[in-house]
């Protein structure tokens, strides 16, 4: 089992950027230019290393290799991005690697790229790169190549040596488990489970029971041996289940009109452990939007729009209207799921208004938009 933190340190300590390794201060795959550059580097690294892993380390200063970190990046759909834009796409994963010296919420991003053994190329135009372009690494630069395209294995031994130096030992594992339970989360309900005599999963969170079902919020989950970390905020509600082969969470969202609230399953995440020392992490959207009476929703939607206009115009609200505003983000979301397409625009429009109005309502809006994004991207 590879200790990913040691792997990052070994890459930074012993290697300049080269044909199997790149480092970035940050990536911006939410923007067209940033997405194009990221895909170019993935393509080049895959083609330059047909028989072994390549890596991109994110959150490192280019000049002196100082580890400064980046924000926790929750993107289980990164493989979908690569599949959409690349022919013969490599297998790719993005992991958030915690480092003790980094501020709270900062991690190092580690992108691992594994070629499928075939020439990888851009499938379609993006930014200034044309569909059909093939990239290779020359030193620390990803360059297009129009002729003499041939995959060569030149790095397998080097990468194998680096990965061997990053193997775990039992002392590091025990220290990490004790630190997770006693130091990092003394105020939360904590537990752990060993899988396949190799992997240790720790989790901690606020625990509560609703109708004989146990939910957790503010959950921190860590696959200790791999420094893989998952986090759910205080606004999230999840259930946890495990057996001898898998560790699973189901994320729930609380939706409804007014006081008529129910929990609806949103997304299932499963870590599957194999006897050969490998594991996979898969996420699956399982959300089925609740359906409500259209007449009721027309009334709710128009009420929300009226309240938003009053807030924009600084018109004082009644006590009952203040209560209605607290439900506005969730009810706009319900309306959108029931065919009111304009509700999404109204949510976007309300963002700055609710930010000034009340922090808790603003956080509720962010949560509703997060759910919307997750459903949309899936």
C-alpha positions as CSV (number, residue, x, y, z in Angstrom):
1,X,0.0,0.0,0.0
2,X,1.3,3.4,-1.0
3,X,1.5,6.2,1.5
4,X,0.3,9.1,-0.7
5,X,1.9,11.7,1.5
6,X,5.3,10.1,1.2
7,X,4.7,9.7,-2.5
8,X,4.2,13.4,-2.9
9,X,7.3,14.1,-0.8
10,X,9.4,11.7,-2.8
11,X,8.2,13.3,-6.1
12,X,9.0,16.8,-4.9
13,X,12.3,15.9,-3.2
14,X,13.9,13.8,-5.9
15,X,12.4,14.9,-9.2
16,X,12.1,18.1,-11.3
17,X,9.1,18.2,-13.5
18,X,9.6,15.5,-16.1
19,X,7.9,13.1,-18.4
20,X,6.0,11.3,-15.6
21,X,5.4,14.1,-13.2
22,X,4.1,17.6,-13.2
23,X,3.3,20.1,-10.5
24,X,0.9,23.0,-10.4
25,X,0.1,25.8,-8.0
26,X,-3.6,25.2,-8.7
27,X,-5.9,24.1,-11.5
28,X,-9.0,25.8,-12.8
29,X,-11.0,23.1,-14.6
30,X,-14.2,25.1,-14.1
31,X,-13.0,27.5,-16.8
32,X,-12.5,26.7,-20.4
33,X,-8.8,27.7,-20.6
34,X,-7.9,25.8,-17.4
35,X,-9.9,22.8,-18.5
36,X,-8.0,22.7,-21.8
37,X,-4.6,23.0,-20.2
38,X,-5.4,20.3,-17.7
39,X,-6.5,17.9,-20.5
40,X,-3.4,18.7,-22.5
41,X,-1.2,17.7,-19.5
42,X,-3.2,14.5,-18.8
43,X,-2.9,13.6,-22.5
44,X,0.8,14.2,-22.6
45,X,1.6,12.3,-19.4
46,X,-0.5,9.3,-20.5
47,X,1.3,9.2,-23.9
48,X,4.7,9.6,-22.3
49,X,4.1,6.7,-19.8
50,X,2.2,3.9,-21.5
51,X,3.1,1.3,-18.8
52,X,3.2,3.1,-15.5
53,X,1.5,5.8,-13.5
54,X,2.1,9.5,-14.1
55,X,1.3,12.2,-11.5
56,X,0.3,15.8,-11.2
57,X,0.8,17.4,-7.8
58,X,-1.4,20.4,-7.1
59,X,-0.8,23.0,-4.4
60,X,3.0,23.4,-4.8
61,X,5.0,26.6,-5.5
62,X,6.9,26.1,-8.8
63,X,10.0,28.0,-7.7
64,X,10.9,26.3,-4.5
65,X,8.6,23.3,-4.2
66,X,7.0,24.8,-1.1
67,X,3.8,22.9,-0.2
68,X,1.1,25.6,0.2
69,X,-2.0,23.5,-0.5
70,X,-5.3,24.1,-2.3
71,X,-8.9,23.9,-1.2
72,X,-10.4,20.5,-0.7
73,X,-11.6,19.4,-4.2
74,X,-14.7,17.3,-4.3
75,X,-14.9,16.1,-7.9
76,X,-15.8,12.4,-8.4
77,X,-16.7,13.3,-12.0
78,X,-13.1,14.1,-13.2
79,X,-13.0,10.7,-15.1
80,X,-16.1,11.8,-16.9
81,X,-14.4,15.0,-18.0
82,X,-11.4,13.1,-19.4
83,X,-13.6,10.5,-21.1
84,X,-15.6,13.3,-22.8
85,X,-12.6,15.1,-24.3
86,X,-10.0,12.5,-24.9
87,X,-9.8,9.5,-27.3
88,X,-8.3,6.4,-25.6
89,X,-8.6,8.2,-22.2
90,X,-6.4,7.1,-19.3
91,X,-7.7,6.0,-16.0
92,X,-7.5,9.1,-13.7
93,X,-8.1,9.9,-10.1
94,X,-7.9,13.0,-8.0
95,X,-7.1,12.6,-4.3
96,X,-7.0,15.1,-1.5
97,X,-3.8,14.5,0.6
98,X,-3.7,16.2,4.0
99,X,-0.5,17.5,5.3
100,X,-0.2,18.4,9.1
101,X,1.4,21.8,8.6
102,X,-1.3,23.1,6.2
103,X,-4.1,25.4,7.5
104,X,-7.5,23.8,8.1
105,X,-9.3,23.0,4.9
106,X,-6.1,23.0,2.8
107,X,-4.7,19.8,1.2
108,X,-2.4,18.8,-1.6
109,X,-4.1,17.5,-4.7
110,X,-2.7,14.4,-6.3
111,X,-3.8,13.4,-9.8
112,X,-2.8,9.9,-10.8
113,X,-2.9,9.0,-14.5
114,X,-2.7,5.5,-15.9
115,X,-2.5,5.0,-19.7
116,X,-4.6,2.4,-21.3
117,X,-1.6,1.5,-23.6
118,X,-3.0,3.4,-26.6
119,X,-2.2,6.8,-28.1
120,X,-4.3,9.4,-26.3
121,X,-5.6,12.4,-28.3
122,X,-8.0,15.3,-28.0
123,X,-11.4,14.2,-29.2
124,X,-12.8,17.7,-30.0
125,X,-11.7,21.3,-30.1
126,X,-11.3,23.1,-26.8
127,X,-9.9,26.6,-26.3
128,X,-7.0,26.9,-28.7
129,X,-6.3,23.2,-29.1
130,X,-7.8,21.3,-32.0
131,X,-9.6,17.9,-32.0
132,X,-7.2,15.2,-33.0
133,X,-4.1,16.8,-31.3
134,X,-1.7,14.4,-29.7
135,X,0.6,15.6,-26.9
136,X,3.8,14.3,-25.3
137,X,6.1,15.4,-22.5
138,X,9.4,16.8,-23.4
139,X,11.2,17.5,-20.1
140,X,8.7,19.6,-18.1
141,X,6.7,20.8,-21.1
142,X,3.7,19.2,-22.8
143,X,4.0,19.7,-26.5
144,X,1.9,18.6,-29.5
145,X,3.4,16.0,-31.9
146,X,2.2,15.6,-35.5
147,X,4.5,12.8,-36.7
148,X,6.5,9.9,-35.4
149,X,3.8,9.2,-32.8
150,X,5.0,6.2,-30.9
151,X,4.5,5.1,-27.3
152,X,7.7,4.3,-25.5
153,X,8.3,2.9,-22.0
154,X,11.1,4.8,-20.4
155,X,10.0,5.4,-16.8
156,X,8.6,2.2,-15.4
157,X,11.7,1.5,-13.2
158,X,11.9,5.0,-12.0
159,X,8.2,5.2,-11.0
160,X,8.4,1.7,-9.4
161,X,11.3,2.9,-7.2
162,X,9.5,6.1,-6.1
163,X,6.3,4.1,-5.3
164,X,8.3,1.5,-3.3
165,X,9.8,4.3,-1.2
166,X,6.3,5.4,-0.3
167,X,5.1,2.1,1.2
168,X,3.3,2.1,4.5
169,X,4.4,0.6,7.8
170,X,2.4,-0.5,10.8
171,X,3.8,2.2,13.1
172,X,2.6,5.0,10.8
173,X,-0.8,3.3,10.6
174,X,-1.3,2.9,14.3
175,X,-0.1,6.5,15.0
176,X,-2.6,7.8,12.4
177,X,-5.6,5.9,13.9
178,X,-4.8,7.1,17.4
179,X,-4.3,10.7,16.2
180,X,-7.6,10.6,14.2
181,X,-9.7,9.4,17.2
182,X,-8.0,11.0,20.2
183,X,-6.5,14.2,18.8
184,X,-8.4,15.3,15.7
185,X,-11.9,14.3,16.8
186,X,-12.2,14.0,20.6
187,X,-15.6,15.7,20.6
188,X,-17.2,13.5,17.9
189,X,-18.4,9.9,17.8
190,X,-15.5,8.0,16.3
191,X,-14.9,4.4,15.0
192,X,-12.7,2.4,12.7
193,X,-12.8,-0.8,10.7
194,X,-10.0,-2.9,9.2
195,X,-10.6,-4.3,5.7
196,X,-8.6,-7.2,4.1
197,X,-6.0,-7.1,6.9
198,X,-4.5,-4.1,5.1
199,X,-6.8,-1.0,5.0
200,X,-8.0,1.0,7.9
201,X,-11.0,3.3,7.6
202,X,-11.7,5.8,10.4
203,X,-14.7,7.9,10.7
204,X,-16.1,10.5,13.1
205,X,-19.2,12.7,13.2
206,X,-22.2,14.0,15.1
207,X,-24.6,11.1,15.5
208,X,-28.3,11.2,15.8
209,X,-31.3,8.8,15.4
210,X,-34.4,9.5,13.5
211,X,-37.1,6.8,13.4
212,X,-34.7,4.0,14.2
213,X,-32.2,5.1,11.6
214,X,-28.8,6.5,12.5
215,X,-27.6,9.6,10.7
216,X,-24.2,11.4,10.9
217,X,-23.4,15.0,10.1
218,X,-20.0,16.9,10.1
219,X,-18.5,13.6,9.1
220,X,-14.7,13.1,8.5
221,X,-13.8,9.8,6.9
222,X,-10.2,8.8,6.2
223,X,-8.7,5.8,4.5
224,X,-5.6,5.9,6.8
225,X,-3.2,3.8,4.7
226,X,-3.8,5.9,1.6
227,X,-4.3,9.3,3.2
228,X,-7.6,9.5,1.3
229,X,-9.9,11.9,3.1
230,X,-13.7,12.5,2.6
231,X,-15.6,15.2,4.4
232,X,-19.3,16.0,4.8
233,X,-20.3,19.4,6.3
234,X,-22.6,20.0,9.3
235,X,-25.4,20.5,6.7
236,X,-25.0,17.0,5.3
237,X,-26.8,14.0,6.7
238,X,-25.3,10.6,5.8
239,X,-25.7,6.9,6.9
240,X,-22.7,4.6,7.1
241,X,-22.8,0.8,6.4
242,X,-19.9,-1.7,6.0
243,X,-19.2,-5.4,5.5
244,X,-16.1,-7.4,5.0
245,X,-15.5,-6.0,1.5
246,X,-17.1,-2.5,1.3
247,X,-17.5,0.7,3.2
248,X,-20.5,2.7,2.1
249,X,-22.1,6.1,2.8
250,X,-25.5,7.3,1.6
251,X,-25.9,11.1,1.6
252,X,-29.4,12.4,2.3
253,X,-31.1,15.7,1.7
254,X,-33.9,17.0,3.7
255,X,-36.6,18.4,1.4
256,X,-40.2,19.5,1.6
257,X,-42.6,22.4,1.9
258,X,-42.7,24.2,5.2
259,X,-42.7,21.8,8.1
260,X,-43.4,18.8,5.9
261,X,-39.8,17.7,5.6
262,X,-38.5,14.2,4.7
263,X,-35.1,12.7,4.0
264,X,-34.4,11.7,0.4
265,X,-31.2,9.7,-0.6
266,X,-29.0,11.8,-2.9
267,X,-25.7,10.0,-3.5
268,X,-24.1,6.7,-2.6
269,X,-20.3,6.4,-2.2
270,X,-18.8,2.9,-1.9
271,X,-15.2,1.9,-1.2
272,X,-14.6,-1.6,-2.4
273,X,-11.5,-3.5,-1.1
274,X,-9.9,-6.4,-3.0
275,X,-7.7,-9.2,-1.8
276,X,-4.9,-8.1,-4.1
277,X,-4.3,-4.9,-2.1
278,X,-6.2,-2.6,-4.3
279,X,-9.4,-0.6,-3.7
280,X,-11.8,1.5,-5.8
281,X,-14.0,4.4,-4.8
282,X,-17.3,4.8,-6.7
283,X,-20.1,7.3,-6.4
284,X,-23.6,6.9,-7.7
285,X,-26.4,9.4,-7.8
286,X,-29.6,7.8,-6.5
287,X,-31.7,10.9,-6.1
288,X,-35.4,10.7,-7.0
289,X,-36.9,14.3,-6.8
290,X,-40.1,14.5,-4.7
291,X,-43.2,15.5,-6.6
292,X,-45.8,18.0,-5.3
293,X,-49.2,19.4,-6.4
294,X,-48.7,22.0,-9.1
295,X,-51.3,24.4,-7.7
296,X,-49.5,24.4,-4.4
297,X,-46.2,25.0,-6.0
298,X,-47.5,27.9,-8.1
299,X,-48.5,29.6,-4.9
300,X,-45.1,28.9,-3.3
301,X,-43.2,30.0,-6.3
302,X,-45.1,33.3,-6.6
303,X,-44.7,33.9,-2.9
304,X,-41.0,33.4,-3.1
305,X,-40.7,35.8,-6.1
306,X,-42.8,38.4,-4.1
307,X,-40.5,38.1,-1.1
308,X,-37.4,38.4,-3.2
309,X,-38.7,41.7,-4.7
310,X,-39.4,43.0,-1.2
311,X,-35.9,42.1,-0.1
312,X,-34.4,43.8,-3.1
313,X,-36.5,47.0,-2.5
314,X,-35.8,46.9,1.3
315,X,-39.5,46.7,2.1
316,X,-40.0,45.5,5.7
317,X,-41.3,41.9,6.1
318,X,-43.9,40.6,8.5
319,X,-43.0,37.9,11.0
320,X,-44.6,35.2,8.9
321,X,-42.7,36.5,5.8
322,X,-39.4,36.2,7.7
323,X,-40.3,32.5,8.3
324,X,-41.1,32.0,4.6
325,X,-37.7,33.5,3.6
326,X,-35.9,30.8,5.7
327,X,-37.7,28.2,3.5
328,X,-37.0,30.0,0.2
329,X,-33.9,28.2,-1.0
330,X,-35.4,24.7,-0.3
331,X,-38.8,25.6,-1.9
332,X,-37.2,27.1,-5.0
333,X,-35.3,23.8,-5.3
334,X,-38.5,21.8,-5.0
335,X,-40.1,24.0,-7.6
336,X,-37.2,23.5,-10.0
337,X,-37.4,19.7,-9.6
338,X,-41.1,19.9,-10.4
339,X,-40.7,21.7,-13.8
340,X,-40.3,25.4,-12.8
341,X,-37.1,26.0,-14.8
342,X,-37.0,29.7,-13.9
343,X,-36.5,28.8,-10.2
344,X,-32.8,28.1,-10.9
345,X,-32.4,31.7,-12.2
346,X,-34.2,33.0,-9.1
347,X,-31.9,31.1,-6.9
348,X,-28.9,32.7,-8.6
349,X,-30.5,36.1,-8.4
350,X,-31.2,35.7,-4.7
351,X,-27.6,34.8,-3.8
352,X,-26.2,38.3,-2.9
353,X,-29.6,39.4,-1.4
354,X,-29.8,36.4,1.0
355,X,-26.1,36.8,1.8
356,X,-26.8,40.2,3.3
357,X,-30.2,39.2,4.7
358,X,-29.1,36.2,6.9
359,X,-26.1,34.0,7.0
360,X,-28.1,30.8,7.8
361,X,-30.5,31.4,4.9
362,X,-27.5,32.0,2.6
363,X,-25.9,28.8,3.7
364,X,-29.2,27.0,3.0
365,X,-29.1,28.5,-0.5
366,X,-25.6,27.3,-1.1
367,X,-26.6,23.8,0.0
368,X,-29.6,23.9,-2.4
369,X,-27.4,25.0,-5.2
370,X,-24.8,22.3,-4.4
371,X,-27.6,19.6,-4.6
372,X,-28.7,21.1,-7.9
373,X,-25.1,21.0,-9.3
374,X,-24.6,17.4,-8.2
375,X,-27.9,16.3,-9.8
376,X,-27.2,18.3,-13.0
377,X,-23.6,17.0,-13.5
378,X,-24.7,13.4,-13.0
